[in-house]
């Protein structure tokens, strides 16, 4: 009996879930994903150090030799300098995380404080400084921040759209469910904001991906045989999924506006 009441109540709720509510849910998910992306490596909380743009770490492996190398023997000198170091450095938009000995991560937005926590033997090639330089000189988080603000404003504008409500039918006198069209200027402003937010996220994610891949390859070539580097998969997934969701909202709003315009023309024709 309780399940039957729940089914009836849920069934009555679904029709009142408007098209704009779906768009609001998608925007909320996109904001959460992009916020997690920005929060990467900002603290040692569980999961946060795993959200990083790029990482550098010491690891001995077979070096790559090429005829373009003037001094191939430098790899032996680098290997001697590195010794038994095993430190890993991860870089986020607003923080850096280090793992000196394979244990837990230490995270901070101040590279100097992190460098004070390790010895020379643990970071002989100054990977913490390299990571700090990448974060300060290459990473640019402010387009994503502006995109999140625009997406939130769009969320608020969508919340002002009229929903389903009951009105008395003047001909029959019975209650009917009606839903007025949203304001056209508000819809157009929302479309413009979410479109700009999508462009900002696209530029940021492309920038993030290109810069991380380039820096990773250069760092690994310089530390040939002793230093490895990689691009954070989680950060890339969060960025591209966030962009994809904003594009879905943009297309959804555009379809809604065009549909309303078409209905208005058909109504005027009648």
C-alpha positions, 0 to 999 in steps of 0.5 A: 500500500505504501509503495502504491502511494509512492507510485501515485505521488511520483507519477503526479510529480513527473508532469510538473518537472519542466523542461527547464528543470532538466537543464537546471540539473545538467547545469548543477552537475557541470558546476560540480564537475568544474568546481572539483577540477579547480579544487584538485591538489588544493588539500590532502582530503581523500580523492583531491590529490588524484585530481591533477593537471600534470605530475612529475616523479623520479623513476629509473627506466631505460633512457631513450637515445637519439642521434640528435643528442649531443651528449648521450652520456648525460643520462648517467650523470642525471641518474647519479644525481637522482640516486634513490629519490622517489618523490612525486609532485602533482599540480592542480589549478590552486595547489601542489601535492607531493609524495616524498616516500610513497606514503600520504600526500602533502598539499599546499598552494605554497611551494616553499612550504612543501620544499621545506618538508623534503631533503635534498636527496628526496628532490635532487632535481627540484621537481617541486620548483618545476611544478610551482613554475608550471602552476604560476606561469602556465596554468590559468584558472580564471576562465573556468571561474568566470564560466562557473559564475555565468553558469550559476547565473543561468541556473538562477534565470532558469529558476524564474521560468514559470512552471506548471500550475492549475487554472480554472477552464473558463469554458468548462469550469474544471481545473486544468494544468497550464504552463506559460511561456518563459520571458523571451528576453530572460531566455535569450540572456540565459542562452548568451551566458551559457554559450559564453560559459561553454566557450570559456570552458572549451578554451580552458580545457584545450589550454590545460590539455595542450600545456600539460602534454607539452610540459610533460613531454619536455620534462621527461626528455630532460630527465631522460632515464630518471624522471617521468611525467604524465597528464592527469586523466581525472582532471581531463575527464572533469573538464571535458565532461563539464564542457559537454554538459554546458554544450547540451544546455546551450543546445537545449535552450536554443531549441526551446527558444526556437520552438517558442518562436515557432509556436508564436508564429503559428498562434499568430497565424491562427 
